[in-house]
Amino acid sequence: MREYLLTLCITAAVTYLLTGPVRKFAIVAGAMPEIRARDVHREPTPRLGGIAMFFGLCAGLLVASHLTNLSTVFENSNEPRALLSGAALIWIIGVLDDKFEIDALIKLGGQMIAAGVMVMQGLTILWLPVPGVGSVSLTQWQGTLLTVALVVVTINAVNFVDGLDGLASGMVCIAAAAFFMYAYRIWYGYGLEAAAPATLFAAILMGMCLGFLPHNMHPARIFMGDSGSMLIGLVLAAGAISITGQVDPDAMALFAGSEKAAVHQTVPVYIPLLMPLTIIAIPAADLVLAIVRRTWRGQSPFAADRGHLHHRLLEIGHSHSRAVLIMYFWSALIAFGALAYSVNSASMWIVLTIVVLSAVGLVLLLLPRFTPRAPRWAERFVPPRYRRSAVAQAAAEPSVTYALAAAAEAEAGETAARQPVTAGRVAVDSAEGEAVSGARAAGEQRTPVAAGVNGVNGATAIGARSRFLDRHKAETSR
């Protein structure tokens, strides 16, 4: 476990340290596309974040090849080299797309070629565990087609979900964490060395995402672009293919001592067939809905729009960060729910109940009426600039408008009765009041001024102001 943690930390450190220079390079290279109608960010943001993630992948593989326990993965298997070859190809295609925006069909062809390169080097599905039947051996063509299809679907699912700051990298990191726990358990729990490459891939993938995530959280300073989203999608698919196609399902039944135990031990064998689907369940569902929606409208399935799940969360009133967290919870619920069932199938109903109740709670967050709002009494603990403005609330509630107007008139009458002023002063104050109210209605922020200036309210002034001096002046004026 220590060597996996070391590989993860080095991958994350290299990715994190290179993201800053890559951002400067992307700005100089002009990889800052204009803001489109479907984008949610307000300022042009550089892409090409996948460059740092790719070098993080290379650093992780290089370090793992020199570690004592992980070096056997490179000696006994060609899968790390297959992953690096396919990742390099898909990364080059992604970099070209981030800079020149190549056609969608060309990208699809590149994804299929990258999957074919991995198949040629041995990273392919050899058999499938089918419940009730056992392990089904696949022919070379069947394994190749299934491998290419899984790679293409996973890459596009991750690419489709990359619509909010930190969304894709966070969801893939959650998926990689669940996959790492499952693969590590198969390797060390059952003694199957065929699961070692998948465990290494998951650890490196977590490092890539964790290293890039601080730069990509809202507000993002850089986007991963297609060079990053397609890269992490391919690495995730490679881990799923490795553990599904290379681990012999019949070997796991040898560790059971009875028929009941054998059934329990073979339950995790069926999980590799479902684990990739559960991990990318949210992106895959978003992908299917997007294809159906665009085809129904007569558009291309690869056309961009604002109908994704994360866009819907923003439209119903959730903030950017809250929408990302909701998507995180969905991914974690599905991925770790499947993982919990694979670890202990005896508590299936408990796990299923928790998953269903959590899913219902998350679905309720999609409804505007269930959107959580902070109570009024809690606003006193919130900085003034984050509080709900009275003008916006009055615009939403007419009764509040009348109440505020009546209160303002009463306060103005009391002030005029207690402190009579000259006509000129009244004119100046009324003019200033109209200017301030107009600025508030327009949504402008008042510019703070220095403390100690006559006529300035201490709450909006910069610097400390003594209340004792104010009271002393008021008493002397009387």
FENDA-V882529 format. One record per pair of residues at least 4 apart in sequence whose ideal C-beta (glycine too) atoms are under 8 Angstrom apart, sorted by the first residue. I is the first residue (numbers start at 1). J is the second residue. Records with the same first field share a line. If there is no record, write none. Layout:
I = J / J
This chain:
1 = 5 / 184
2 = 6
3 = 7 / 64 / 67 / 68 / 69 / 70
4 = 8 / 70 / 180 / 184 / 199 / 200 / 203
5 = 9 / 203
6 = 10 / 63 / 67
7 = 11 / 60 / 63 / 64 / 67 / 70 / 200 / 203 / 204 / 207
8 = 12 / 60 / 203 / 204 / 206 / 207 / 210
9 = 13 / 207
10 = 14 / 59 / 60 / 63 / 207
11 = 15 / 56 / 57 / 59 / 60 / 63 / 203 / 204 / 206 / 207 / 208 / 211
12 = 16 / 56 / 206 / 207 / 208 / 210 / 211
13 = 17 / 211
14 = 18 / 52 / 55 / 56 / 59 / 60 / 211
15 = 19 / 52 / 53 / 55 / 56 / 207 / 208 / 210 / 211 / 212
16 = 52 / 211 / 212 / 214 / 215
18 = 22 / 51 / 52 / 55 / 56
19 = 23 / 49 / 52 / 211 / 212 / 215 / 222
20 = 24 / 215
21 = 25
22 = 26 / 48 / 49 / 51 / 52 / 222
23 = 27 / 46 / 49 / 215 / 221 / 222
24 = 28
25 = 29 / 48 / 51
26 = 31 / 32 / 46 / 47 / 48 / 49 / 222
27 = 31 / 32 / 46
29 = 48 / 99
30 = 99
31 = 46 / 47 / 48 / 98 / 99 / 225
32 = 44 / 45 / 46 / 47
33 = 44 / 47 / 101
34 = 44
35 = 39 / 41 / 42 / 43 / 44
36 = 304
37 = 306
38 = 163 / 304 / 305 / 306 / 311
40 = 163 / 164 / 311 / 314 / 320
41 = 45 / 165 / 219 / 220
45 = 220 / 221 / 222 / 223
46 = 222 / 223
47 = 98 / 222 / 223 / 224 / 225 / 227
48 = 95 / 98 / 99 / 222 / 225 / 227
49 = 53 / 212 / 215 / 216 / 222 / 223 / 224 / 225 / 227 / 228
50 = 54 / 91 / 94 / 95 / 98 / 224 / 225 / 226 / 227 / 228 / 229 / 230 / 231
51 = 55 / 91 / 95 / 227
52 = 56 / 211 / 212
53 = 57 / 208 / 211 / 212 / 224 / 227 / 228 / 231 / 232
54 = 58 / 87 / 88 / 91 / 227 / 231
55 = 59
56 = 60 / 204 / 207 / 208 / 211 / 212
57 = 61 / 84 / 87 / 204 / 208 / 231 / 235
58 = 62 / 84
59 = 63
60 = 64 / 203 / 204 / 207 / 208
61 = 65 / 80 / 83 / 84 / 204
62 = 66
63 = 67
64 = 70 / 71 / 73 / 74 / 80 / 200 / 204
65 = 70 / 71 / 74 / 80
66 = 71
67 = 71
70 = 74 / 196 / 200
71 = 75
72 = 76 / 193 / 196
73 = 77 / 79 / 80 / 196 / 197 / 200
74 = 80 / 81
76 = 193
77 = 122 / 196 / 197
78 = 82 / 121 / 122 / 123
79 = 83 / 121 / 122 / 123 / 197 / 238 / 242 / 246
80 = 84 / 197 / 200
81 = 85 / 121
82 = 86 / 117 / 118 / 120 / 121 / 122 / 123 / 238
83 = 87 / 118 / 123 / 201 / 234 / 235 / 238
84 = 88
85 = 89 / 117 / 118 / 121
86 = 90 / 114 / 115 / 117 / 118 / 123 / 151 / 234 / 238
87 = 91 / 114 / 231 / 234 / 235
88 = 92
89 = 93 / 110 / 113 / 114 / 117
90 = 94 / 110 / 111 / 114 / 155 / 230 / 231 / 234
91 = 95 / 227 / 230 / 231
92 = 96
93 = 97 / 102 / 106 / 107 / 110 / 111 / 114 / 226 / 230
94 = 98 / 225 / 226 / 227 / 228 / 229 / 230 / 231
95 = 99 / 225 / 227
96 = 100 / 102
97 = 101 / 102 / 107 / 225 / 226 / 227
98 = 225 / 226 / 227
102 = 106 / 107
103 = 107
104 = 108 / 300 / 302
105 = 109
106 = 110
107 = 111 / 226 / 230
108 = 112 / 152
109 = 113
110 = 114
111 = 115 / 151 / 152 / 155 / 156 / 230 / 234
112 = 116 / 148 / 152
113 = 117
114 = 118 / 151 / 234
115 = 119 / 147 / 148 / 151 / 152 / 234 / 237
116 = 120 / 144 / 148
117 = 121
118 = 123 / 124 / 147 / 151 / 238 / 241
119 = 123 / 124 / 143 / 144 / 147 / 148
123 = 147 / 238 / 241 / 242
124 = 143 / 144 / 147 / 241 / 245
125 = 138 / 143 / 146 / 147 / 150 / 241 / 244 / 245
126 = 137 / 138 / 143 / 245 / 246
127 = 135 / 136 / 137 / 138 / 245 / 248 / 249
128 = 135 / 136 / 138 / 146 / 244 / 245 / 273
129 = 134 / 135 / 136 / 249 / 266 / 269 / 270 / 272 / 273
130 = 134 / 135 / 136 / 273
131 = 270
134 = 249 / 250
135 = 248 / 249 / 250
138 = 142 / 143 / 146
139 = 143
140 = 144
141 = 145
142 = 146
143 = 147 / 245
144 = 148
145 = 149
146 = 150
147 = 151 / 241 / 245
148 = 152
149 = 153
150 = 154 / 237 / 240 / 241 / 276
151 = 155 / 234 / 237 / 238 / 241
152 = 156
153 = 157 / 280 / 284 / 287
154 = 158 / 233 / 234 / 236 / 237 / 240 / 276 / 280
155 = 159 / 229 / 230 / 233 / 234 / 237
156 = 160 / 233 / 287
157 = 161 / 233 / 280 / 283 / 284 / 286 / 287
158 = 162 / 168 / 171 / 172 / 229 / 230 / 232 / 233 / 236 / 280 / 283
159 = 168 / 226 / 229 / 230 / 233
160 = 283 / 286 / 287 / 290 / 308
161 = 167 / 168 / 171 / 282 / 283 / 286 / 308 / 310 / 327
162 = 167 / 168 / 223 / 224 / 229
163 = 167 / 308 / 310 / 311
164 = 218 / 310 / 320 / 323 / 324 / 327
165 = 216 / 217 / 218 / 219 / 220 / 320 / 324
166 = 170 / 213 / 216 / 217 / 218 / 220 / 324
167 = 171 / 310 / 324 / 327
168 = 172 / 224 / 228 / 229 / 232
169 = 173 / 209 / 212 / 213 / 216 / 224 / 228 / 232
170 = 174 / 209 / 213 / 324 / 327 / 328
171 = 175 / 282 / 283 / 327 / 328 / 331
172 = 176 / 205 / 209 / 232 / 233 / 236
173 = 177 / 205 / 206 / 209 / 210 / 213
174 = 178 / 328 / 331 / 332 / 335
175 = 179 / 236 / 279 / 280 / 331 / 335
176 = 180 / 202 / 203 / 205 / 206 / 209 / 236 / 239
177 = 181 / 202 / 206 / 335
178 = 182 / 275 / 279 / 332 / 335 / 336 / 338 / 339
179 = 183 / 198 / 202 / 236 / 239 / 240 / 243 / 275 / 279 / 335
180 = 184 / 199 / 202 / 203 / 206
181 = 185 / 339
182 = 186 / 243 / 268 / 271 / 275 / 339 / 342
183 = 187 / 195 / 198 / 199 / 202 / 239 / 243
184 = 188 / 195 / 199
185 = 189 / 190 / 268 / 343
186 = 190 / 192 / 195 / 243 / 247 / 252 / 268
187 = 191 / 192 / 193 / 195 / 196 / 199
190 = 251 / 252 / 255
191 = 255
192 = 247 / 248 / 251 / 252
194 = 243 / 246 / 247 / 248
195 = 199 / 242 / 243 / 246 / 247
196 = 200
197 = 201 / 239 / 242 / 246
198 = 202 / 239 / 240 / 242 / 243 / 246
199 = 203
200 = 204
201 = 205 / 235 / 238 / 239 / 242
202 = 206 / 239
203 = 207
204 = 208 / 235
205 = 209 / 232 / 235 / 236 / 239
206 = 210
207 = 211
208 = 212 / 231 / 232 / 235
209 = 213 / 232
212 = 216 / 224 / 228
213 = 217
215 = 220 / 221 / 222
216 = 220 / 221 / 222 / 223 / 224
218 = 320 / 321 / 324
223 = 228
224 = 228 / 229 / 232
225 = 229
226 = 230
227 = 231
228 = 232
229 = 233
230 = 234
231 = 235
232 = 236
233 = 237
234 = 238
235 = 239
236 = 240 / 276 / 279 / 280
237 = 241 / 276
238 = 242
239 = 243
240 = 244 / 272 / 275 / 276 / 279
241 = 245
242 = 246
243 = 247 / 272
244 = 272 / 273 / 276
247 = 251 / 252 / 269 / 272
248 = 252
249 = 253 / 266 / 269
250 = 254
252 = 265 / 266 / 268 / 269
253 = 262 / 265 / 266 / 269
255 = 265
256 = 261 / 262 / 263 / 264 / 265 / 266
257 = 261
258 = 262
259 = 263
260 = 264
261 = 265
262 = 266
263 = 267
264 = 345 / 346
265 = 269
266 = 270
267 = 271 / 341 / 342 / 345
268 = 342 / 343
270 = 274
271 = 275 / 338 / 339 / 341 / 342
272 = 276
273 = 277
274 = 278 / 338
275 = 279 / 338 / 339 / 342
276 = 280
277 = 281 / 284
278 = 334 / 335 / 337 / 338
279 = 331 / 334 / 335
280 = 284
281 = 285 / 331 / 334
282 = 286 / 309 / 327 / 330 / 331 / 334
283 = 287
284 = 288
285 = 289 / 309
286 = 290 / 308 / 309
287 = 291
288 = 292
289 = 293 / 307 / 309
290 = 294 / 301 / 305 / 307 / 308
291 = 295 / 301
292 = 296
293 = 297 / 305 / 307
294 = 299 / 300 / 301 / 303 / 305
295 = 299 / 301
299 = 303 / 305
306 = 311
307 = 311 / 312
308 = 312
309 = 313 / 327
310 = 314 / 323 / 324 / 327
311 = 315
312 = 316 / 366
313 = 318 / 322 / 323 / 326 / 327 / 365 / 366
314 = 318 / 320 / 323
316 = 366 / 367 / 368 / 371
317 = 368 / 371
318 = 322 / 323 / 326 / 365 / 371
319 = 323
320 = 324
321 = 325
322 = 326
323 = 327
324 = 328
325 = 329
326 = 330 / 362 / 365
327 = 331
328 = 332
329 = 333 / 358 / 362
330 = 334 / 362
331 = 335
332 = 336
333 = 337 / 355 / 358 / 359 / 362
334 = 338 / 355
335 = 339
336 = 340
337 = 341 / 351 / 354 / 355
338 = 342
339 = 343
340 = 344 / 347 / 351
341 = 345 / 348 / 351 / 352
347 = 351
348 = 352
349 = 353
350 = 354
351 = 355
352 = 356
353 = 357
354 = 358
355 = 359
356 = 360
357 = 361
358 = 362
359 = 363
360 = 364
361 = 365
362 = 366
363 = 367
364 = 370
365 = 370 / 371
367 = 371
374 = 378 / 379 / 382
375 = 379
378 = 382
379 = 387 / 388
382 = 386 / 387
383 = 387
385 = 445
388 = 392 / 393
389 = 393 / 440
390 = 394 / 400 / 404
391 = 395 / 440 / 441
392 = 396
393 = 397 / 400
394 = 400 / 401 / 404
395 = 401
396 = 400
397 = 401
398 = 402
399 = 403
400 = 404
401 = 405
402 = 406
403 = 407
404 = 408
405 = 409
406 = 410
407 = 411
408 = 412
409 = 413
410 = 414
411 = 415
412 = 416
413 = 417
414 = 418
415 = 419
416 = 420
421 = 425 / 426 / 429
422 = 426
423 = 427
424 = 428
425 = 429
426 = 430
427 = 431
428 = 432
429 = 433
430 = 434
431 = 435
432 = 436
433 = 437
434 = 438
435 = 439
436 = 440 / 446
437 = 441
438 = 442
439 = 444 / 446
440 = 444
446 = 460
448 = 460 / 461 / 462
449 = 453 / 456 / 460 / 461 / 462
450 = 461 / 462 / 463
451 = 456 / 458 / 461 / 462 / 463 / 464 / 465
452 = 456 / 461 / 463 / 465
453 = 461
456 = 460 / 461
457 = 461
458 = 465 / 467 / 470
461 = 465
465 = 469 / 470
466 = 470
467 = 471
468 = 472
469 = 473
470 = 474
471 = 475
472 = 476
473 = 477
474 = 478
